[in-house]
Amino acid sequence: MDAPDGPGVNAGARGLPRIRPRGRVATGAALAEVGETIAGLKLRRDLMVEHLHAIQDRHGCLREGHLVALAQLHRVAPVEVFEVAGFYAHFDILPDDAPPPPATVIRVCDGLPCAMAGADALRDGIAAAMPDARVVRAPCMGACHRAPACAVGHGLVEEATVARVLGGAVSRPAPPTLAEYLARGGYAALRAPPAPEATPPAPEATPPAPEATLAALEAAGLRGLGGAGFPAARKWRLVLSQPGPRHLVVNADEGEPGTFKDRHCLEADPHRVLEGMLLAAVAIGAEACWFYLRDEYAALRAVLAREIAALDAAGLLPVPVHLRRGAGAYICGEETALLESLEGRRGYPRHKPPFPGQRGLFGRPTLIHNVETLWWLPEILGTPGGAARFAAQGRRGRSGLRFFSVSGRVRDPGVKLAPAGVTARELVEEFSGGMAAGHAFAAYLPGGASGGILPAALADLPLDVGTLDAQGCFVGSGAVVVLSDRDDLPEAVRNLLRFFRDESCGQCTPCRVGTAKAARMLDAPRWDRALLEELAQAMADGSICGLGQAAMNPVRSLLRFFPEEVP
């Protein structure tokens, strides 16, 4: 049969114009609904995750028809929108004809500190008391010191019980405002008027020149405090060696189980972090700052949005500041995965080199720092002698201060400001009130889920960058989880491996397959030690990023330091 005259449905295959797009086409109603929902946001690819949040916040889920409409508005294939929406745990994709999701979603943290505090029983109790709610497991929420924790919608409930969950989230004290921070002398360099040409500028009144800034960073010995511990001055020099335009990115996506220090910094004094961000931005000549905050910190997002707007209204923003919202992906704490997410894509880590300082956000040189690193900049750069004072604070030959997130079996868990080089035993006895009643110190995680596990017999080792290399462990972000003689160490390791299995982005085979295989092997009645070691080495050698490379550290630690505990 001859084909009809004129371009038909399949004319594109013959090189003729296609009369409609390939695949599903958005309905007029869906286009109108999505257009109205994202009307306050620009239609740019880097805002894709923000658009998805806006749709889910309004409709309670992501309907497939809305995703197709969003793709059409962005002029991209629907698969590009679906793959982004499907990557992040906080987005719920439903068919158009599916019943609406439950009005109440409760996420119960099953991170190690919360599991130790009875998260499983809490989850079962909530499900029984609230049969119409959707109750799900969720990874660390940054409330390990007040475990167990859960989120009712976006409201965090700490030291949670069924009764407290039924009562709703409890408000926390409001962080200091811009007016309060200015009254303490904050932003002195940014709010000082330009000095006349004939008068040399006062050192405290103007941002220091890049070389003076770099010298101060080097004198302070400041390192990145998000996990890798890379010297800050070297990172800044790399960015400054590249032609502009440049960007500055704040990594506030702390998701390592046991870590909550960045949350503490932002709750205690958000403007100290913002001032550090702006000092760094001015020093490297950044054209914009990008603040990537984990979605679990909804209350802080409102605070930051308000205070950034206040800074703008006061004329204290030398560069634009863009606040961006994560969507429940631990991997986006990895710096290049975070960049991918900021650009509106799945959080897949990039191969390095090139490093972000060479080619980062939108292909431009990018300085990335976590919250705590920026917290220290106003003290180091903005006060006379600040660098020397900071460097003099360490113990056992180490330099500086840092925050440790201490949780688990101690009397007084929380964020502890301590000198670099402090020991785990000192953190327990000197800073945390000793062990909880009825518990004897048995083991500790020096650096969260990926930092390994050490016995109490090694609790006198200094905690700082590189000090635990010989033990196959690391301090990382400073998340110290204390375990006692009443804890089941193999079960703790199973918990950690389940976390890595669930949070693997799936991009590389060694991590995607390795974490799933390891989790299955750990559920066996007897562990195959040789095969676990072989798997750990393959993952360390072949994984793209630190998640897969370090995921087996808890297993290796247990095999090495606690052989009598291994099934």
DOFIBA-653395 format. One line per 8 residues: number of its first residue (from 1); their letters; for each residue x, y, z of C-alpha. Coordinates in nm, 4 decimals, m for minus. Each point is the difference from the previous one (the first is absolute). Layout:
REM DOFIBA-653395
NUM	A	X,Y,Z ~ ...
//
This chain:
REM DOFIBA-653395
1	MDAPDGPG	0.0000,0.0000,0.0000 ~ 0.1355,0.3386,m0.0947 ~ 0.0722,0.2526,0.2713 ~ m0.2369,0.2982,0.0079 ~ 0.1127,0.3258,m0.1497 ~ 0.1694,0.2510,0.2322 ~ 0.2013,m0.0523,0.3172 ~ m0.1540,m0.2612,0.2260
9	VNAGARGL	0.0545,m0.1164,0.3544 ~ 0.3133,m0.1919,m0.0966 ~ 0.1271,0.2488,m0.2504 ~ 0.3030,0.0723,0.2167 ~ 0.1387,m0.3414,m0.0988 ~ 0.0021,0.1113,m0.3664 ~ 0.1760,0.3281,0.0764 ~ m0.3183,0.2065,m0.0258
17	PRIRPRGR	m0.1297,0.2360,0.2704 ~ m0.1736,m0.1741,0.2886 ~ m0.3467,0.1349,0.0784 ~ 0.0163,m0.0751,0.3738 ~ 0.2638,m0.0943,0.2563 ~ 0.1100,m0.3571,0.0409 ~ m0.1588,m0.1753,0.2979 ~ m0.2439,0.1368,0.2555
25	VATGAALA	m0.1254,0.3541,m0.0455 ~ m0.0973,0.2263,0.2897 ~ m0.3653,0.0908,0.0366 ~ m0.1099,0.3611,0.0074 ~ m0.1204,m0.0395,0.3577 ~ 0.3352,m0.1394,0.1168 ~ 0.1918,0.2771,m0.1758 ~ m0.2195,0.2611,0.1650
33	EVGETIAG	0.0367,m0.1541,0.3464 ~ 0.3775,m0.0334,m0.0234 ~ 0.0392,0.3453,m0.1503 ~ m0.1988,0.1510,0.2844 ~ 0.1932,m0.1992,0.2622 ~ 0.3444,0.1118,m0.1158 ~ m0.1048,0.3505,m0.1033 ~ 0.2228,0.1555,0.2654
41	LKLRRDLM	0.3106,m0.1812,m0.1292 ~ 0.1934,0.0567,m0.3176 ~ m0.0162,m0.2731,m0.2621 ~ 0.3650,m0.1095,0.0130 ~ 0.1467,m0.3488,0.0064 ~ 0.1968,0.0686,0.3200 ~ m0.3362,0.0587,0.1731 ~ m0.1366,m0.3433,m0.0946
49	VEHLHAIQ	0.0193,m0.1349,0.3565 ~ m0.1634,0.3168,0.1323 ~ m0.2817,m0.0423,m0.2547 ~ m0.0536,m0.3583,0.1139 ~ m0.0131,0.1119,0.3624 ~ m0.2572,0.2644,m0.0854 ~ m0.2236,m0.2552,m0.1739 ~ 0.0286,m0.2572,0.2793
57	DRHGCLRE	m0.0564,0.2618,0.2714 ~ m0.3205,0.1105,m0.1696 ~ m0.1426,m0.3342,m0.1100 ~ 0.1470,m0.2396,0.2588 ~ 0.1717,m0.2073,m0.2702 ~ 0.1313,0.0173,m0.3552 ~ m0.2652,m0.1133,m0.2454 ~ 0.1367,m0.1442,m0.3224
65	GHLVALAQ	m0.2031,0.2477,m0.2048 ~ 0.1553,0.2889,0.1909 ~ 0.3494,m0.1346,m0.0710 ~ m0.0783,m0.0219,m0.3705 ~ m0.1293,0.3567,0.0120 ~ 0.3136,0.1174,0.1804 ~ 0.2132,m0.1666,m0.2669 ~ m0.1960,0.1776,m0.2723
73	LHRVAPVE	0.0440,0.3357,0.1720 ~ 0.3743,m0.0651,0.0297 ~ 0.0122,m0.1238,m0.3617 ~ 0.1708,m0.3236,0.1019 ~ m0.0975,m0.3643,m0.0408 ~ m0.2320,m0.1295,0.2750 ~ 0.2615,m0.2593,0.0960 ~ 0.2322,0.2782,0.1166
81	VFEVAGFY	m0.2579,0.1223,0.2489 ~ m0.1039,m0.3499,0.1089 ~ 0.3602,m0.1050,0.0650 ~ 0.0612,0.3050,0.2194 ~ m0.3261,m0.0425,0.1912 ~ 0.0615,m0.3722,0.0455 ~ 0.3506,0.0506,0.1352 ~ m0.0896,0.1925,0.3166
89	AHFDILPD	m0.1644,m0.1774,0.2938 ~ m0.2262,0.2895,0.0967 ~ m0.1868,0.0016,m0.3315 ~ m0.2987,m0.2346,m0.0390 ~ m0.0987,m0.0776,m0.3604 ~ m0.3552,m0.1268,m0.0536 ~ m0.2103,m0.0790,m0.3078 ~ m0.2649,0.2578,m0.0817
97	DAPPPPAT	m0.2825,m0.2376,0.0914 ~ 0.1523,m0.1274,0.3260 ~ m0.1767,0.0930,0.3239 ~ 0.1495,0.2979,0.1817 ~ 0.2779,m0.0788,0.2486 ~ m0.0707,0.0123,0.3738 ~ m0.0202,0.3543,0.1291 ~ 0.2544,m0.0773,0.2715
105	VIRVCDGL	0.3411,m0.1491,m0.0755 ~ 0.2190,m0.0918,0.2972 ~ 0.3636,m0.0834,m0.0585 ~ 0.1630,m0.1835,0.2907 ~ 0.3776,0.0197,0.0099 ~ 0.1717,m0.3378,0.0003 ~ 0.3560,0.1318,0.0161 ~ 0.2248,m0.1742,0.2504
113	PCAMAGAD	m0.0490,0.2388,0.2969 ~ m0.3779,m0.0056,m0.0478 ~ m0.0015,m0.3781,m0.0454 ~ 0.1892,m0.0283,0.3307 ~ m0.2697,0.2187,0.1591 ~ m0.2914,m0.2186,m0.1110 ~ m0.0961,0.1234,m0.3470 ~ m0.1547,m0.3331,m0.1033
121	ALRDGIAA	m0.2374,m0.0036,0.2958 ~ m0.0827,0.3664,m0.0593 ~ m0.0849,m0.0642,m0.3644 ~ m0.2261,m0.2930,0.0895 ~ m0.1711,0.2039,0.2707 ~ m0.0672,0.2931,m0.2336 ~ m0.1386,m0.2302,m0.2686 ~ m0.2383,m0.1565,0.2504
129	AMPDARVV	m0.1126,0.3356,0.1417 ~ m0.0342,0.1743,m0.3381 ~ m0.1340,m0.2582,m0.2478 ~ m0.0883,0.2649,m0.2586 ~ 0.3518,0.1421,m0.0112 ~ 0.2804,m0.1194,m0.2217 ~ 0.2818,m0.1073,0.2332 ~ 0.3361,m0.0707,m0.1633
137	RAPCMGAC	0.3628,m0.0549,0.0920 ~ 0.2342,0.2881,m0.0737 ~ 0.3733,0.0663,0.0320 ~ 0.1681,0.2337,0.2485 ~ m0.1850,0.3255,0.0668 ~ 0.2751,0.1836,0.1867 ~ m0.1562,m0.0599,0.3420 ~ 0.2220,m0.2826,0.1248
145	HRAPACAV	0.0550,0.1710,0.3363 ~ m0.3755,m0.0011,0.0605 ~ m0.0754,m0.3491,m0.1258 ~ m0.2299,m0.1470,m0.1042 ~ m0.1192,0.2555,m0.2525 ~ m0.2657,0.0166,m0.2662 ~ m0.1526,0.2542,m0.2350 ~ m0.3727,0.0623,m0.0261
153	GHGLVEEA	m0.0146,0.1537,m0.3437 ~ 0.2876,0.2464,0.0238 ~ m0.0303,0.0462,0.3755 ~ 0.2756,m0.1635,0.2041 ~ m0.0944,m0.1826,0.3212 ~ 0.2993,m0.0733,0.2248 ~ 0.0192,m0.2451,0.2904 ~ m0.3104,m0.1311,m0.1663
161	TVARVLGG	m0.2709,m0.2069,0.1605 ~ m0.3381,m0.0891,m0.1435 ~ m0.1577,0.2638,0.2216 ~ 0.2402,0.2687,m0.1200 ~ m0.0617,m0.0935,m0.3629 ~ m0.3735,0.0289,0.0543 ~ 0.0651,0.3425,0.1518 ~ 0.1967,0.1215,m0.3046
169	AVSRPAPP	0.3410,0.1593,m0.0459 ~ 0.1387,0.2188,0.2781 ~ 0.1365,0.3421,m0.0900 ~ 0.3598,0.0757,0.0891 ~ 0.1393,0.3373,0.1098 ~ 0.0361,0.2448,m0.2878 ~ 0.3593,0.0623,m0.1160 ~ 0.1444,0.3515,0.0323
177	TLAEYLAR	m0.1227,0.2508,m0.2589 ~ 0.2043,0.2347,m0.2164 ~ m0.0639,0.2895,0.2393 ~ 0.1338,m0.2022,0.2920 ~ 0.3068,m0.1091,m0.1948 ~ 0.0752,0.3558,m0.1133 ~ m0.0274,0.1185,0.3591 ~ 0.2837,m0.2410,0.0871
185	GGYAALRA	0.2201,0.1488,m0.2716 ~ m0.0812,m0.2456,m0.2756 ~ 0.0695,0.0730,m0.3673 ~ 0.2412,0.2799,0.0954 ~ 0.2018,m0.0389,m0.3193 ~ m0.3057,m0.0080,m0.2235 ~ m0.1866,0.2934,0.1508 ~ 0.2907,0.2427,0.0400
193	PPAPEATP	m0.0129,0.2943,m0.2468 ~ 0.2835,0.0207,m0.2547 ~ 0.2967,0.1923,0.1397 ~ 0.1236,0.3126,m0.1870 ~ 0.2812,m0.0692,m0.2446 ~ 0.2485,0.2031,0.2049 ~ m0.0779,m0.1929,0.3171 ~ 0.1206,m0.3609,0.0307
201	PAPEATPP	m0.2933,m0.2322,0.0791 ~ m0.0234,m0.1287,0.3557 ~ 0.0912,m0.3711,0.0162 ~ m0.3230,m0.0917,0.1772 ~ m0.2214,0.2118,m0.2275 ~ 0.0693,m0.1464,m0.3449 ~ 0.0235,m0.3562,m0.1255 ~ 0.3655,m0.1036,0.0002
209	APEATLAA	0.1834,m0.0341,m0.3277 ~ 0.0134,m0.3598,m0.1323 ~ 0.3642,m0.0533,0.0968 ~ m0.0596,0.1231,0.3541 ~ m0.3049,m0.2233,0.0195 ~ 0.1887,m0.3032,m0.1221 ~ 0.2844,0.0667,0.2412 ~ m0.2477,0.0176,0.2879
217	LEAAGLRG	m0.1618,m0.3275,m0.1025 ~ 0.3390,m0.1678,m0.0185 ~ 0.1051,0.1414,0.3376 ~ m0.3219,m0.1294,0.1553 ~ 0.0467,m0.3433,m0.1551 ~ m0.3704,m0.0003,m0.0954 ~ m0.1122,m0.3078,m0.1883 ~ m0.3301,m0.0958,m0.1516
225	LGGAGFPA	m0.2155,m0.1362,0.2819 ~ m0.2564,m0.1862,m0.2053 ~ 0.1948,m0.3237,m0.0215 ~ 0.3015,0.0080,m0.2326 ~ 0.2061,0.2470,0.2058 ~ 0.1606,0.1699,m0.3013 ~ 0.1984,0.3142,0.0944 ~ m0.2249,0.3011,m0.0600
233	ARKWRLVL	0.2745,0.2268,m0.1326 ~ 0.1027,m0.2529,m0.2660 ~ m0.3602,m0.0285,m0.1142 ~ m0.0311,0.3783,m0.0246 ~ 0.3275,0.0277,m0.1940 ~ m0.1233,m0.2540,m0.2522 ~ m0.3189,0.1978,m0.0610 ~ 0.1880,0.3305,m0.0213
241	SQPGPRHL	0.2402,m0.1464,m0.2557 ~ m0.2890,m0.0479,m0.2435 ~ m0.1550,0.2770,m0.2095 ~ m0.3411,0.1265,0.1103 ~ m0.2887,0.0054,0.0300 ~ 0.0141,m0.2056,0.3193 ~ m0.2612,m0.1357,0.2381 ~ m0.0145,m0.0789,0.3711
249	VVNADEGE	m0.2123,m0.2932,0.1190 ~ m0.1000,m0.0723,0.3604 ~ m0.0428,m0.3715,0.0656 ~ m0.2644,m0.0196,0.2746 ~ m0.1133,m0.3493,m0.0984 ~ 0.1473,m0.1819,0.2991 ~ m0.1522,m0.3470,m0.0080 ~ 0.2678,m0.2207,0.1538
257	PGTFKDRH	m0.1699,m0.2022,0.2763 ~ 0.1109,0.1486,0.3303 ~ 0.0660,0.3490,m0.1415 ~ m0.1907,0.3100,0.1097 ~ 0.2636,0.2676,0.0569 ~ m0.0904,0.2077,m0.3064 ~ m0.3576,0.0131,0.1204 ~ 0.1340,0.1237,0.3347
265	CLEADPHR	0.2012,0.2772,m0.1685 ~ m0.2990,0.1189,m0.2007 ~ m0.2347,m0.0093,0.2983 ~ 0.2469,0.1674,0.2357 ~ 0.1165,0.2834,m0.2274 ~ m0.1008,m0.0157,m0.3690 ~ 0.1521,0.3398,m0.0747 ~ 0.3431,m0.1136,0.1114
273	VLEGMLLA	m0.0207,m0.2654,m0.2737 ~ m0.1380,0.2492,m0.2523 ~ 0.2754,0.2497,0.0833 ~ 0.2618,m0.2704,m0.0508 ~ m0.1604,m0.0831,m0.3338 ~ 0.0117,0.3634,m0.1128 ~ 0.3596,0.0485,0.1182 ~ 0.1022,m0.2994,m0.2092
281	AVAIGAEA	m0.2054,0.1177,m0.2979 ~ 0.1610,0.3434,0.0024 ~ 0.3488,m0.1479,0.0391 ~ m0.0302,m0.2264,m0.3069 ~ m0.1979,0.2494,m0.2073 ~ m0.3099,m0.2207,m0.0216 ~ m0.2864,0.1257,m0.2109 ~ m0.2600,m0.1876,0.2089
289	CWFYLRDE	m0.0451,m0.2178,0.3090 ~ m0.2091,m0.3180,0.0031 ~ m0.1220,m0.1368,0.3316 ~ m0.1048,m0.3660,m0.0273 ~ m0.1974,m0.1013,0.3105 ~ m0.1263,m0.3502,0.0704 ~ m0.3774,m0.0341,m0.0221 ~ m0.0214,m0.1418,0.3516
297	YAALRAVL	0.0871,0.3443,0.1401 ~ m0.3273,0.1658,m0.0986 ~ m0.0064,0.2369,0.2989 ~ 0.3496,0.1206,m0.0829 ~ m0.0973,0.0548,m0.3620 ~ m0.2629,0.2510,0.1106 ~ 0.2542,0.1712,0.2277 ~ 0.2636,0.0237,m0.2723
305	AREIAALD	m0.2468,0.1293,m0.2593 ~ m0.1101,0.2742,0.2399 ~ 0.3504,0.0993,0.1074 ~ 0.1462,m0.0017,m0.3528 ~ m0.2859,0.2300,m0.1043 ~ 0.0804,0.2219,0.2985 ~ 0.3640,0.0195,m0.1084 ~ m0.1068,0.0947,m0.3494
313	AAGLLPVP	m0.2362,0.2696,0.1280 ~ 0.2820,0.1395,0.2163 ~ 0.2344,0.0210,m0.2976 ~ 0.2412,m0.2520,0.1520 ~ 0.0121,m0.2514,m0.2840 ~ 0.3012,0.0662,m0.2234 ~ m0.1151,m0.2859,m0.2244 ~ m0.3350,m0.1772,m0.0541
321	VHLRRGAG	m0.0753,m0.2906,0.2346 ~ m0.2148,m0.2881,m0.1264 ~ m0.1565,m0.2311,0.2601 ~ m0.0613,m0.3489,m0.1360 ~ m0.1781,m0.2968,0.1538 ~ 0.1193,m0.3601,m0.0020 ~ m0.2500,m0.2811,m0.0400 ~ 0.1108,m0.2919,0.2154
329	AYICGEET	0.3193,m0.1325,m0.1609 ~ 0.3021,m0.0677,0.2223 ~ 0.2231,m0.0171,m0.3056 ~ m0.0540,0.3724,m0.0606 ~ 0.2300,0.0679,0.2927 ~ 0.2777,m0.1082,m0.2404 ~ 0.1153,0.3251,m0.1562 ~ m0.0369,m0.0877,m0.3674
337	ALLESLEG	m0.3339,m0.1764,0.0506 ~ m0.1146,0.3191,0.1707 ~ 0.1032,0.1978,m0.3089 ~ m0.2027,m0.2318,m0.2214 ~ m0.3023,0.0504,0.2254 ~ 0.0457,0.3779,m0.0069 ~ m0.0033,m0.0172,m0.3783 ~ m0.3355,m0.1807,0.0097
345	RRGYPRHK	0.1090,m0.3570,m0.0576 ~ 0.0383,m0.3238,0.1915 ~ 0.2666,0.0136,0.2676 ~ 0.2562,m0.2134,m0.1816 ~ 0.3609,0.0616,0.1094 ~ 0.2335,0.1180,m0.2734 ~ 0.3357,m0.1473,m0.0855 ~ 0.2951,0.2032,0.1251
353	PPFPGQRG	0.2072,0.1661,m0.1366 ~ m0.1062,0.2595,m0.0917 ~ m0.0668,0.1109,0.3552 ~ m0.2771,0.2443,0.0900 ~ 0.2609,0.2712,0.0533 ~ 0.0851,m0.0373,m0.3674 ~ m0.3369,m0.0796,m0.1546 ~ m0.2902,m0.0100,0.2407
361	LFGRPTLI	m0.3476,0.1545,m0.0037 ~ m0.1111,0.0754,m0.3577 ~ 0.3526,m0.0873,m0.1095 ~ 0.1557,0.2886,0.1920 ~ 0.2634,m0.0051,0.2794 ~ m0.1856,m0.0635,0.3247 ~ 0.0986,0.0198,0.3661 ~ m0.2032,m0.2474,0.2085
369	HNVETLWW	0.0008,0.0102,0.3786 ~ m0.2138,m0.1596,0.2640 ~ m0.1777,0.2022,0.2665 ~ 0.2495,m0.0443,0.2829 ~ 0.2982,0.1065,m0.2103 ~ m0.1766,0.3278,m0.0789 ~ m0.0974,0.0391,0.3671 ~ 0.3667,0.0517,0.0922
377	LPEILGTP	0.0830,0.2612,m0.2668 ~ m0.1337,0.3092,0.1830 ~ 0.2192,m0.0868,0.2993 ~ 0.3085,m0.0834,m0.2052 ~ m0.0263,0.2799,m0.2562 ~ m0.2063,0.2640,0.1767 ~ 0.1716,0.0426,0.3362 ~ 0.3577,0.1104,0.0730
385	GGAARFAA	0.2126,m0.3027,0.0841 ~ m0.2871,m0.2337,m0.0810 ~ 0.2098,m0.2425,m0.2015 ~ 0.2595,m0.0428,0.2741 ~ m0.2650,m0.0454,0.2687 ~ m0.1759,m0.2654,m0.2037 ~ 0.3194,m0.1909,m0.0760 ~ 0.1049,m0.0014,0.3668
393	QGRRGRSG	m0.3102,m0.1883,0.1153 ~ 0.0969,m0.3555,m0.0992 ~ 0.1225,m0.2852,0.2163 ~ 0.2821,m0.2479,m0.0621 ~ 0.1615,0.2124,m0.2674 ~ m0.3186,0.0563,m0.2012 ~ m0.1342,0.3425,m0.1000 ~ m0.3364,0.1623,0.0522
401	LRFFSVSG	m0.3440,m0.0617,0.1381 ~ m0.2854,m0.1975,m0.1464 ~ m0.3484,m0.1179,0.0815 ~ m0.0556,m0.3671,0.0756 ~ m0.3465,m0.1529,m0.0236 ~ m0.0119,m0.2419,0.2944 ~ m0.2867,m0.2478,0.0271 ~ m0.0719,m0.3466,0.1298
409	RVRDPGVK	0.0571,m0.1295,0.3533 ~ 0.1172,0.3169,0.1747 ~ m0.1722,0.2012,0.2718 ~ 0.0025,0.3282,m0.1896 ~ m0.0025,m0.0487,m0.3778 ~ 0.0217,0.3043,m0.2238 ~ 0.2356,0.2232,m0.1957 ~ 0.3275,0.0445,0.1862
417	LAPAGVTA	0.2481,0.2768,m0.0791 ~ 0.3370,m0.1620,0.0611 ~ 0.3614,0.0412,m0.1092 ~ 0.1264,m0.1963,m0.2959 ~ 0.1903,m0.2985,0.1332 ~ m0.2422,m0.0678,0.2831 ~ m0.0576,m0.3710,0.0647 ~ m0.3240,m0.1936,0.0015
425	RELVEEFS	0.0495,m0.0754,0.3687 ~ 0.0324,0.3712,0.0721 ~ m0.3108,0.0734,m0.2033 ~ m0.1905,m0.2543,0.2075 ~ 0.1347,0.0890,0.3450 ~ 0.0945,0.3677,m0.0268 ~ m0.2602,0.1309,m0.2435 ~ m0.2984,m0.2390,0.0200
433	GGMAAGHA	m0.0407,m0.0778,0.3681 ~ 0.1310,m0.3555,m0.0239 ~ m0.1827,m0.3136,m0.1060 ~ m0.3747,m0.0340,0.0450 ~ m0.1091,m0.1819,0.3151 ~ 0.0380,m0.3759,m0.0286 ~ 0.2247,0.0143,m0.3061 ~ 0.3734,m0.0688,m0.0298
441	FAAYLPGG	0.2035,0.1494,m0.2849 ~ 0.0569,m0.2730,m0.2601 ~ 0.0461,0.1595,m0.3426 ~ m0.0443,0.3188,m0.1989 ~ m0.0442,0.1270,m0.3519 ~ 0.2565,0.2818,m0.0391 ~ m0.1437,0.1395,m0.3228 ~ m0.3596,m0.1023,m0.0493
449	ASGGILPA	m0.1183,m0.2947,m0.2062 ~ 0.2961,m0.0027,m0.2376 ~ 0.2802,0.0661,0.2491 ~ 0.0296,m0.3545,0.1347 ~ m0.0388,m0.1329,0.3546 ~ 0.2684,m0.0093,0.2684 ~ 0.0096,m0.1761,0.3394 ~ 0.0063,0.1961,0.3245
457	ALADLPLD	0.3567,m0.1240,0.0439 ~ 0.0929,0.2414,m0.2820 ~ m0.1982,0.2929,0.1380 ~ 0.3163,0.1926,0.0894 ~ 0.0989,0.0650,m0.3609 ~ m0.0181,0.3664,m0.1056 ~ m0.2923,0.0861,m0.2257 ~ 0.1012,0.2101,m0.2987
465	VGTLDAQG	0.0707,m0.0268,m0.3702 ~ 0.2269,m0.2970,m0.0692 ~ 0.0472,m0.1101,0.3615 ~ m0.1902,m0.3288,m0.0456 ~ 0.1427,m0.1054,m0.3353 ~ 0.1954,m0.2869,0.1534 ~ m0.3240,m0.1408,0.1407 ~ m0.1797,0.0241,m0.3353
473	CFVGSGAV	m0.2357,0.2630,0.1430 ~ m0.0478,0.3747,m0.0260 ~ m0.1608,0.2879,0.1887 ~ m0.1788,0.1446,m0.3021 ~ m0.2727,0.2404,0.1085 ~ 0.0634,m0.0652,0.3704 ~ m0.3036,m0.2184,0.0680 ~ 0.0877,m0.2082,0.3065
481	VVLSDRDD	m0.2543,m0.2708,0.0826 ~ 0.0722,m0.1738,0.3306 ~ m0.0995,m0.3655,0.0480 ~ m0.0057,m0.1983,0.3223 ~ 0.0345,m0.3548,0.1219 ~ m0.3774,m0.0340,m0.0411 ~ 0.0020,0.0722,m0.3741 ~ 0.0037,m0.2648,m0.2724
489	LPEAVRNL	0.2980,0.0969,m0.2178 ~ m0.0826,m0.2281,m0.2956 ~ m0.3520,0.1446,m0.0056 ~ 0.1482,0.3507,0.0055 ~ 0.2079,m0.0910,m0.3059 ~ m0.3077,m0.1415,m0.1739 ~ m0.1813,0.3266,0.0662 ~ 0.2841,0.1996,m0.1558
497	LRFFRDES	0.0215,m0.2215,m0.3095 ~ m0.3741,0.0211,m0.0543 ~ 0.0396,0.3750,0.0026 ~ 0.2705,m0.0079,m0.2662 ~ m0.2005,m0.2466,m0.2089 ~ m0.3031,0.2282,0.0070 ~ 0.1984,0.3189,m0.0619 ~ 0.2235,m0.1244,m0.2827
505	CGQCTPCR	m0.0820,0.2134,m0.3024 ~ 0.0368,m0.3058,m0.2232 ~ 0.2286,0.1630,m0.2545 ~ 0.2974,m0.2336,0.0379 ~ m0.0200,m0.3778,0.0219 ~ 0.2487,m0.0582,0.2855 ~ m0.2102,0.2127,0.2365 ~ m0.3472,m0.0856,m0.1303
513	VGTAKAAR	0.0550,m0.3754,m0.0033 ~ 0.2579,m0.0088,0.2786 ~ m0.2113,0.1677,0.2679 ~ m0.2996,m0.2222,m0.0811 ~ 0.2139,m0.3140,0.0043 ~ 0.1689,0.0991,0.3251 ~ m0.3358,0.0621,0.1684 ~ m0.1160,m0.3480,m0.1037
521	MLDAPRWD	0.3230,m0.1621,0.1171 ~ m0.0286,0.1631,0.3416 ~ m0.3456,m0.1513,0.0447 ~ 0.1455,m0.3517,m0.0297 ~ 0.0326,m0.2091,0.3185 ~ 0.3756,m0.0188,m0.0570 ~ 0.2013,0.2705,m0.1715 ~ 0.2381,m0.0921,m0.2820
529	RALLEELA	0.2946,0.2043,0.1211 ~ 0.2233,m0.0572,m0.3012 ~ m0.2739,0.0929,m0.2468 ~ m0.0950,0.3090,0.2004 ~ 0.3616,0.1182,m0.0084 ~ 0.0210,m0.0663,m0.3739 ~ m0.3230,0.1891,m0.0589 ~ 0.1184,0.2904,0.2151
537	QAMADGSI	0.3205,0.0307,m0.2016 ~ m0.1854,m0.0119,m0.3321 ~ m0.2373,0.2749,0.1145 ~ 0.2848,0.2164,0.1300 ~ 0.1939,m0.0395,m0.3240 ~ m0.2838,0.0374,m0.2491 ~ m0.2576,0.2406,0.1404 ~ m0.0210,0.3509,m0.1411
545	CGLGQAAM	m0.0485,0.1848,0.3280 ~ 0.0517,m0.0289,0.3732 ~ m0.3312,m0.1734,0.0666 ~ 0.0992,m0.3234,m0.1682 ~ 0.3641,0.0353,0.0958 ~ m0.0743,0.0284,0.3734 ~ m0.3267,m0.1940,0.0339 ~ 0.1764,m0.3157,0.1177
553	NPVRSLLR	0.2085,0.1724,0.2672 ~ m0.2362,m0.1111,0.2804 ~ 0.0241,m0.3607,m0.1201 ~ 0.3775,0.0090,m0.0248 ~ 0.0247,0.1576,0.3447 ~ m0.2133,m0.2697,0.1565 ~ 0.2040,m0.2749,m0.1658 ~ 0.3267,0.1583,0.1149
561	FFPEEVP	m0.0731,0.1296,0.3494 ~ m0.2924,m0.2146,0.1180 ~ 0.0603,m0.3484,m0.1455 ~ m0.1725,m0.1609,0.2963 ~ m0.3220,0.1884,m0.0884 ~ m0.0135,m0.1172,m0.3623 ~ m0.2663,m0.2698,m0.0624
//
